[in-house]
Amino acid sequence: MARHLMLRLASPLIAFGGEAIDNQGVIRDFPALSMLTGLFANALGWDRREDARHNRLQQRLQVGTVLEPAWRGAGSPAAARLVDFQTAELGAADKGWTTWGVPEERRGGAGSYAGPHLRYRHYHADLTAWVALHLDAADEAPTLDDVAAALDRPVRPLFIGRKPCLPAGRLVAGWQEADHVLGALQAWVGGLPARPDGWRAQWPEGQGRLPTDRRSELCDERNWTSGVHGGWRPVREGLLMAGAVA
């Protein structure tokens, strides 16, 4: 059996970012592999220019997630979503705060400051995500223990997807022994309150099966050298019910 690190991602607002379209900052249902890689790298104090380290960490991650939205009655298991309309009139001398300690400035010609900066940012509200993860090549640095220690004492401030989404509590929830990621999620759900409609979960292909799960393809891996997302990876999604066999 493998040891899995269990995380609790909870905040008044959470942004599991998806593919941005124009000025729309959309969200995914589950955290992207790239988002978790960035979260761990930020906690470890890595510089974004250390692309080889980011790429290798992302390659080693085996991650599954169970969603726990606030319950609103039968037929309403999904977390609430909201859209924040943001507008700001920025001048050439205005600077923004960043987590790496270097002020961020607007780039571009004079036209960059001719009108307000408009954008729409989507968020999950009333959502808790339980994450189970292990690392391939378990003895390679950083280890799961290194990641857990960094999340408890991060080098820089941590956020869940976007800077306003500060964790509501400790990220490290505990440890779970299981044969695979789905088994870790199933065992963890067994200790949570029962839900009449089950627990919606996603996990990597090859990390467990359920009789009624479905396979899909995700583009959620970032090439940390080029700075863009690309490629596809197979995942499974299903409902975890009490007594289900992983």
CORDANOR-V407173 format. One line per field, one symbol per residue. burial: b if it has 24 or more other ideal C-beta (glycine too) atoms within 12 Angstrom, else e. Layout:
burial = ???
This chain:
burial = ebbbbbbbbbbebbbbbbeeeeeebbbbbbbbbbbbbbbbbbbbebeeeeeebbbebbebbbbbbbbbbeeeeeeeeebeeeeeeeeeeeeeeeeeeebeeeeeeeeeeeeeeeeeeeeebbbbbbbbbbbbbbbeeeeeebebebbbebbeebebebbbbbeebebeeebbbeebebebbbbbbbbbbeebeebeebbbbbbbbebbbbeebeeeebebbbebeeeebeeebebbbbbbbeebeb
